[in-house]
Amino acid sequence: MAKILIIYSTTDGQTRKICQRLQQVIGQQGDHVTVVSIKDEPQIDPTPFDKIVIGASIRYGKHSPQIVDFIEKNRLLLESKPNAFFSVNVVARKPEKSRPENNPYLQKFLKRISWTPRQLAVFAGKIDYPSYRFFDRFMIRLIMWMTKGPTDPTFVVEYTDWKQVEAFGLLVSTM
């Protein structure tokens, strides 16, 4: 039984929801999974874990600076263990941008950090206009308009492919 750490950043909760599903899938394989928000990172020591998975959402084209800091601070430890990284972004709703090698946000992120994850995944996120603050709703609608996405301010849709999330969980169990 491996001890697996999943550390994540989320803006609106979809990445946390994905981490919880990963925890279920990996746990069903007999591993022990600890899921921690990057906001709680100073309280977690990643050293005793056998595998480390990092997940991060995108907001306005960027992953959380706290995730970047965690990676840079723990790069040598990450490289010494089986590891994985996944990005959650709405652009991944498009089939041509749903794979790690074709997702512009993930590719930009990988160029920004000094760590090369052993496993990568990209999951489409969720749009929930009614839950956003005015500014976020306005900006996300503008971005969606520019990328030919939904702009109706009452629109809520979860693009996450849960079978893809489950397959990634099984991959983490075997890495």
N, C-alpha and C positions, 0 to 999 in steps of 0.2 A: 504494500500500500504506500503510494507516494503522497508526500505533503506538497500541495500545490497552492501557490499564492496567486490570486487574481487581484491586481490593483488597477483602479480605473478612475477616469474623470468623466463627469457627465454634466450636461448643461440643463437638460429638461427631464432627465430620468430614463431615457431609452437605453443608454449604455449600461446603467445599473440593472435594468430589466434583462438585458442580454447577458450580463455577468451572472445573474441569478439563474438563468436557464443553463448557462455553461456549468455552473456549480451543480445543478441537478444531474445533468448528463454525465459529467465527470465523476460525480459521487456514485452514480449507478454502476460505474466500472470498478468501484472499490477504493478509489482514492479519497483522501481527505482534502477538502477544498476550503480555503479561507478567502473571503471576498472583502476587500478593503477599499474605501474611497481614498483618493489621493489627498483629500482634506484631512484624513486621519493618519497620513503617512509618517509624521514624526513619531507616532506611537507604535509603528510596526517595524520589526527587524526582519528583513528579507533573508538573512543568512541561513536560518534553519530549514528553509523550504527546499525541496528537491527540484521543483520546476517553478518558473515564474512567467505569468501571462500578464501583459499590460494592455488595457483597452482605453481608448480615448475618443471622445466625440469631437466634432468640428463645430466651431461657431465663427462665422465671418471668415472662413478660409483657414483657420488655425486650430491646432490642437492646444490643449492647456499648457501654459508655461510650467506649471507644477509637474506635469508629466515629463517634460523635457528635462527639468532639474533632477527629477528622480532618476531618469535614465543616465544622465551624465554623472551623477553622484555614485550610481551603482553599476556602471558599465562593466567593470572587471568581474563583479559578482554575476551579472547577467550572462556574460560570455562564458562563465565557468559551468553553467547549468543549462539543461534544456529550457528553451524560452520561446515566447511567441508574442506577437503584437497584433492587435486589430484596431481598425479605425471604423468609426460609425459616422456616416455622412449621407446626406440626402441625395447627393449627386450619384451615389451608388445605386439609386433606383433605376438608372439607365443601364441596360445590359452591357453596353460597351465601356462602362466605367465601374463595373461591379467586381472586377478582379484586381488584385493588388498591383499587377504590372501595368494596368490601364487606369488606375484611379489617380487623378492629378494631385489630390490632397495627400494621399499616402506617399506618393513619389516625392513630392516637395518636402514632406516631413522626414523621409529617410535621408535626403540630402542634407538636412539641417542637423541631424544627430550623428554621433560618432559610433553608435552601436548598430550592428546588423542583426536583426532578429532572425532566428532560425526558421520560424514559421510566421506567415503573414496571412491576414484575412481582412476583408472589407465587408461591412454589413450596411445595408441601407437603413436609414433611421426612420424618423417619424416627423410628420408635420402636424402641429396642433395649434392652429392660429388662435382659437379662442383663449387658450391658456397663456399666450405670450403677452408681455407688456406692450404698450403702444409702439415704442421705438422698435423693439424686436419684430413685432408683427409687420410694421412698415418696411423694415429692412429685408426681412425674409421674403415678403411679397415682392419686393423690387428684384431681389436675386432670382426668385422663381419666375418672374416675368421675363427677365433677361435670359433664363435658361429654359424657357418654354414649359415651366412647371405650373402647378395649381396656384391660383392667386385669390380665390374666394376666401374672404376673411372668416367664414364660418367653417371652413374645410378642416377635417381631421382625417388623417390616413397614416397607417402604420405600414411602411414599405419593407420592414425587416422580413427576410426569408428565414423562418425559424428552422427549416430543414438544413439550411446552410449553417446556421448557428450550431445545431446539433452535430453536424458532420465535423465542424471545427472542434467541438468538445471531445468527440471521439479521437480526433487527431492528437489533441493535447494529452489524452490519456495514454496514447501509445508512443509519444515522443521521448 
